[in-house]
Amino acid sequence: MGEGDPHIHVEVKVVRGEAAVRGMLASTFGLVGDLPSAVGTGCGLRVPYAMTSPRPDRVTCLACREHARSEHLRFADEIERIGGLPGSSVTAGQARAVAERHRALAEGFASGAGG
């Protein structure tokens, strides 16, 4: 159903997406892998990678917006728990800052505004 679908979607792994991994590898090792031509989305479709965005103000698929919202909220809770663990390499303050950023993204997906 991806063909002819005018909506912009989010990757199913919106928090840990392919583009973020690709960017990290490029900046760390100078390696740049090919982006996938099609990806799974939060609404369950497979669409061309070019029809996805991690930015709340760009996503037009309502099911993907809700998926992204819940994933960012889940990740915010997860990172806060990690920051509170003894011996964690992430301080509680760092974890709180990251969690706040992901909650802001979640709010952006809920409202349609940028995050």
trRosetta pair geometry for C-beta under 8 A, 3 or more apart (Angstrom, degrees):
i j d omega theta_ij theta_ji phi_ij phi_ji
1 5 6.2 70 141 -57 78 124
1 45 5.7 -93 73 -123 101 116
2 5 5.5 -79 -155 17 32 127
2 38 6.9 81 129 -141 176 117
2 45 5.3 144 -74 167 84 115
2 46 5.5 -75 -42 91 138 57
2 47 3.9 179 -137 -101 115 64
2 48 6.7 141 161 -11 128 66
2 51 7.3 155 -167 58 98 153
5 45 6.9 39 -32 179 174 166
5 47 6.4 -87 66 -110 134 122
5 51 7.2 89 88 177 101 155
6 60 7.7 -44 117 91 79 146
7 51 7.5 76 93 175 53 111
7 60 4.6 -142 -144 87 77 100
7 61 4.1 92 158 -65 139 87
7 64 7.6 153 146 14 125 132
8 51 6.0 -148 -119 -179 55 63
8 52 6.7 135 -173 -119 74 20
8 53 5.3 7 168 10 124 112
8 58 5.3 -80 122 147 157 83
8 59 5.3 -128 104 -120 97 40
8 60 4.9 86 34 14 82 91
8 61 6.7 -141 78 -8 40 88
9 41 3.9 -28 161 -139 142 139
9 42 6.6 -175 -177 30 94 85
9 43 6.3 -105 -132 17 116 109
9 45 6.7 -128 -92 62 162 114
9 47 5.5 123 24 35 140 147
9 51 6.1 42 20 126 94 89
9 52 5.0 -45 78 -103 78 77
9 53 7.9 135 72 23 34 65
9 59 6.7 44 -147 -140 13 95
9 61 4.7 12 -97 15 71 144
9 64 4.5 -172 -150 -83 69 160
10 14 4.4 8 163 -96 123 120
10 41 6.3 114 70 -155 44 83
10 42 4.8 23 70 -11 97 123
10 52 6.0 101 -125 -158 21 96
10 53 6.9 -62 -92 71 67 49
10 54 6.5 85 -134 -106 97 47
10 59 5.5 -11 -46 -110 94 140
10 61 7.6 -138 4 59 73 114
10 64 4.5 153 20 178 87 109
10 65 7.6 128 -9 -75 123 35
10 67 6.4 -166 66 84 121 110
10 68 4.5 87 16 -67 173 119
11 14 5.4 157 67 -81 75 55
11 17 4.6 118 52 -121 147 105
11 18 6.6 -171 -120 7 162 92
11 39 5.1 -44 -117 145 94 141
11 40 7.0 70 -161 78 67 61
11 41 6.5 -89 -119 -110 25 52
11 42 7.4 70 99 -37 21 81
11 52 5.5 66 -48 -176 74 152
11 54 7.4 -24 19 -78 100 86
12 39 7.4 -156 6 155 86 94
12 40 4.3 -14 -12 110 130 102
12 41 5.9 129 -52 158 76 6
12 42 5.6 158 -106 -75 51 47
12 67 7.4 -65 -130 163 54 144
13 16 4.9 -58 167 71 110 80
13 17 5.6 159 99 -87 84 49
13 18 7.6 99 70 -31 117 68
14 17 6.0 -1 -144 -58 25 108
14 42 6.5 3 -39 -62 120 119
14 54 6.0 144 -164 -124 83 85
14 67 7.0 137 -15 120 134 95
14 68 4.7 -150 -174 -116 177 85
14 71 5.1 121 52 83 111 152
14 72 7.3 -60 104 -51 122 85
15 71 5.3 -150 -25 149 108 110
15 72 6.4 161 -81 -89 106 57
15 75 4.6 160 -129 -60 158 155
15 102 7.3 22 -120 -129 114 123
16 20 6.6 -116 -157 68 37 135
16 21 7.2 50 172 -49 76 104
17 20 5.0 99 63 6 77 102
17 21 7.2 -144 103 -1 43 88
17 54 6.0 -126 0 -76 156 124
18 21 5.8 -60 -151 39 33 109
18 22 6.0 34 153 -22 69 109
18 35 6.4 112 129 -141 128 78
18 36 6.1 -88 -140 7 171 106
18 39 6.7 -131 1 -104 137 136
18 49 7.5 -71 68 -129 141 126
19 22 5.5 -53 -144 38 32 115
19 23 6.2 35 155 -21 65 105
19 35 7.0 13 -87 -116 77 117
19 54 7.2 -132 55 -20 131 127
20 23 5.7 -53 -147 36 29 112
20 24 6.4 31 154 -19 63 106
20 54 7.9 73 -44 -62 107 163
21 24 5.7 -54 -149 36 31 112
21 25 6.4 30 154 -16 65 106
22 25 5.9 -57 -150 38 29 109
22 26 6.3 29 154 -19 64 109
22 32 6.9 52 -176 -148 96 65
22 33 5.8 -119 -120 53 94 92
22 35 6.5 -27 -71 -85 165 80
23 26 5.7 -56 -145 37 30 112
23 27 6.2 20 160 -11 66 109
24 27 6.1 -60 -143 41 27 103
24 28 5.9 15 162 -10 65 116
25 28 6.0 -63 -136 45 25 104
25 29 5.7 -34 -174 36 66 110
25 31 5.1 -58 154 75 104 98
25 32 7.4 151 101 -94 103 35
25 33 6.7 22 87 -3 152 103
26 29 7.4 -70 -111 58 12 70
26 30 6.8 30 -164 -132 49 18
26 31 6.4 -116 -93 74 48 44
26 32 4.8 40 -100 -85 108 81
35 49 5.3 179 148 129 116 170
36 39 5.4 112 85 -69 129 85
36 49 5.6 140 81 -61 72 128
37 48 6.5 -50 166 -133 66 75
37 49 6.3 -132 -170 -3 16 105
38 46 5.0 49 159 166 119 99
38 47 6.4 -179 -149 94 85 18
38 48 5.7 -56 -97 -95 71 38
38 49 6.6 -135 -97 -35 18 73
39 46 6.9 -175 89 -148 22 69
39 47 6.8 -28 58 61 69 65
39 49 5.2 79 -11 -93 111 76
39 52 6.1 -33 60 -23 130 154
40 44 7.6 -27 -168 -146 91 27
40 45 7.7 161 -151 89 51 36
40 46 5.7 -37 -91 -95 54 76
41 44 6.8 -40 74 31 80 20
41 45 4.9 0 38 60 122 78
41 46 7.2 -176 -2 -91 88 25
41 47 5.7 27 -38 14 130 109
41 52 6.7 -157 -103 -99 100 113
41 61 7.2 29 162 74 140 164
41 64 5.7 -48 170 -98 109 118
41 67 7.9 127 153 60 69 159
42 61 7.6 155 65 100 101 125
42 63 6.4 180 112 126 92 78
42 64 4.0 120 58 -129 116 64
42 66 7.6 172 145 70 130 64
42 67 2.8 173 -175 78 125 154
42 68 5.9 -89 -62 -41 163 72
42 71 7.5 -113 -111 -17 122 132
43 61 5.4 -99 -25 158 142 134
43 63 3.6 90 -106 95 103 125
43 64 4.9 -63 -28 -54 99 78
43 67 6.7 -135 -55 -15 53 138
44 63 7.7 -43 10 135 89 143
47 51 4.5 -86 149 75 124 127
47 52 6.6 141 84 -51 115 92
48 51 4.9 87 67 2 83 103
49 52 5.9 -61 -163 26 45 114
53 58 3.9 -39 99 96 163 134
53 59 5.7 -148 68 -63 100 75
54 68 7.8 161 -149 -136 57 132
55 58 4.5 63 80 11 103 112
55 59 7.1 177 84 -21 53 86
55 114 6.7 -23 -174 -128 98 80
55 115 7.3 -160 -151 22 58 98
56 59 6.2 -58 -143 25 33 108
56 65 7.4 79 -144 -135 78 92
56 68 7.3 -177 -95 115 79 142
56 105 6.4 177 -39 -163 119 64
56 108 3.2 162 33 133 167 105
56 109 4.6 -121 -118 -69 107 55
56 111 7.8 44 160 61 137 72
56 112 6.9 176 155 -152 97 18
56 113 6.4 18 111 84 126 38
56 114 5.9 153 63 -128 100 26
56 115 4.7 103 2 -31 127 102
57 108 7.0 -62 -41 -179 73 113
57 112 7.0 75 -113 164 54 56
57 113 6.3 -11 -81 -177 94 27
57 114 4.4 -21 -31 -72 126 72
57 115 7.9 -153 -20 -9 85 69
59 64 5.5 -130 -172 105 124 116
59 65 5.3 157 114 -80 123 82
59 68 6.7 155 6 3 177 153
59 109 6.9 0 58 -126 139 87
61 64 3.8 60 87 14 113 114
61 65 6.6 179 90 -18 57 82
62 65 5.4 -49 -147 31 34 116
62 66 6.6 32 156 -16 65 102
63 66 5.9 -53 -151 37 33 109
63 67 6.4 36 149 -20 64 106
64 67 5.4 -51 -145 37 35 115
64 68 6.1 35 156 -19 67 105
65 68 5.9 -54 -147 37 28 109
65 69 6.4 33 152 -23 62 106
65 109 4.8 170 -167 -177 74 89
65 110 7.4 144 157 -83 104 28
65 112 7.6 -13 -139 -84 147 67
66 69 5.5 -50 -147 33 32 116
66 70 6.4 26 158 -13 65 105
66 109 7.5 171 -73 145 20 115
67 70 6.2 -62 -151 40 28 104
67 71 6.2 25 155 -18 65 111
68 71 5.7 -57 -143 39 30 111
68 72 6.2 28 160 -17 66 107
68 105 7.6 -97 155 147 103 102
68 106 7.6 -172 127 -112 72 57
68 109 4.5 -162 93 -117 109 154
69 72 6.2 -61 -150 37 25 106
69 73 6.4 20 155 -14 63 110
69 106 4.7 89 -152 -157 64 76
69 107 8.0 103 -131 -54 99 18
69 109 4.1 -153 -66 92 83 125
69 110 5.1 89 -115 -58 140 83
70 73 5.7 -56 -146 40 33 111
70 74 6.1 36 155 -21 66 106
70 106 7.7 107 -52 -135 17 112
71 74 5.6 -53 -145 37 30 112
71 75 6.2 29 156 -18 64 107
72 75 5.7 -53 -143 38 31 110
72 76 6.3 38 153 -25 63 103
72 102 4.5 -171 -174 -179 86 87
72 103 7.1 166 138 -82 104 25
72 105 4.6 -140 -142 91 155 108
72 106 3.9 -162 88 -65 120 88
72 109 6.9 151 15 7 137 135
73 76 5.6 -50 -147 31 32 115
73 77 6.7 30 154 -15 63 103
73 102 7.3 174 -75 136 25 102
73 103 6.7 67 -105 -108 67 69
73 106 4.7 85 -53 -115 83 158
74 77 6.0 -57 -156 36 31 109
74 78 6.3 32 149 -20 66 109
75 78 5.3 -54 -145 38 35 115
75 79 6.2 30 159 -17 69 105
75 102 5.2 -126 88 -158 105 157
76 79 6.2 -55 -144 37 26 105
76 80 6.5 27 155 -18 61 108
76 98 7.6 -174 -121 119 64 72
76 99 4.0 97 -162 -152 82 76
76 100 7.7 119 -140 -39 119 19
76 102 4.0 -165 -69 86 94 120
76 103 4.9 77 -112 -52 164 83
76 106 7.1 -77 -14 -17 136 134
77 80 5.8 -58 -151 36 30 112
77 81 6.6 31 153 -20 64 104
77 99 7.4 98 -57 -134 25 117
78 81 5.8 -56 -154 33 31 111
78 82 6.6 31 150 -19 65 105
79 82 5.4 -49 -148 34 38 115
79 83 6.4 41 153 -21 66 103
79 90 7.2 -80 -169 134 85 162
79 95 5.1 -177 146 -152 84 85
79 98 5.0 -90 147 99 155 123
79 99 5.3 -166 78 -68 110 85
79 102 7.2 127 22 7 136 146
80 83 5.7 -53 -149 35 33 113
80 84 6.7 26 155 -15 63 109
80 95 5.2 132 -109 149 39 114
80 96 6.7 64 -112 -87 91 54
80 99 4.7 35 -56 -75 99 152
81 84 5.9 -66 -155 38 32 108
81 85 7.0 45 150 -40 65 98
82 85 5.9 -44 -157 8 36 117
82 88 5.6 137 162 -139 69 136
82 90 5.6 43 122 53 106 132
82 95 6.1 -177 76 -114 83 131
83 88 5.9 -174 -127 112 25 157
83 90 4.9 -79 -94 114 75 103
83 91 6.3 19 -152 117 98 27
83 92 4.6 121 151 -110 109 41
83 93 7.7 -168 -168 27 135 28
83 94 6.4 -173 -115 71 122 77
83 95 2.3 -106 -46 -6 144 154
83 96 6.7 -139 106 -29 169 65
83 99 7.9 -97 5 -25 139 120
84 88 7.4 67 55 -5 21 150
84 92 5.9 62 -83 -104 61 99
84 95 7.2 -113 -27 74 66 162
85 88 4.4 107 69 -53 90 113
88 91 7.5 162 95 -79 104 24
88 95 7.8 7 133 -51 149 133
90 94 5.0 -127 -169 88 81 123
90 95 5.1 97 138 -61 118 93
90 98 7.8 -43 -164 10 136 141
91 94 4.6 96 54 7 81 101
91 95 6.8 -146 93 -4 42 87
92 95 5.7 -55 -146 39 30 113
92 96 6.2 36 153 -24 64 106
93 96 5.6 -51 -146 33 30 113
93 97 6.5 30 155 -19 63 104
94 97 5.8 -55 -151 34 32 111
94 98 6.5 27 154 -14 66 106
95 98 5.9 -56 -148 39 32 108
95 99 6.1 33 153 -20 66 109
96 99 5.6 -56 -144 38 29 113
96 100 6.3 33 155 -22 64 104
97 100 5.8 -51 -149 32 29 112
97 101 6.7 31 151 -19 61 104
98 101 5.6 -53 -153 33 34 113
98 102 6.5 27 152 -13 66 106
99 102 5.8 -58 -148 40 33 107
99 103 6.2 33 153 -19 67 106
100 103 5.7 -54 -145 37 31 111
100 104 6.4 35 153 -21 64 103
101 104 5.7 -54 -152 34 30 112
101 105 6.6 32 149 -18 63 103
101 115 8.0 86 179 150 65 105
102 105 5.4 -46 -148 35 38 114
102 106 6.4 44 150 -23 65 101
103 106 5.3 -47 -147 33 36 116
103 107 6.5 39 151 -19 64 101
104 107 5.6 -50 -150 35 34 113
104 108 6.5 40 148 -22 63 103
104 115 5.1 129 126 -170 82 83
105 108 5.4 -52 -151 33 35 116
105 109 6.6 33 152 -17 66 101
105 115 3.7 62 -108 -178 54 156
106 109 5.8 -53 -152 35 33 109
106 110 6.5 31 150 -18 64 107
106 115 7.8 95 11 -124 30 131
107 110 5.5 -56 -148 37 34 113
107 111 6.0 9 161 -1 70 113
107 113 7.7 -21 125 59 84 106
107 115 7.0 136 64 -118 76 89
108 111 6.3 -67 -136 49 26 93
108 112 7.6 -101 177 73 56 9
108 113 5.1 -103 -133 83 73 68
108 114 5.6 -46 -137 138 131 18
108 115 3.2 -109 -1 -70 152 84
109 112 7.9 38 -165 -69 21 33
109 115 7.2 3 -28 -64 72 127
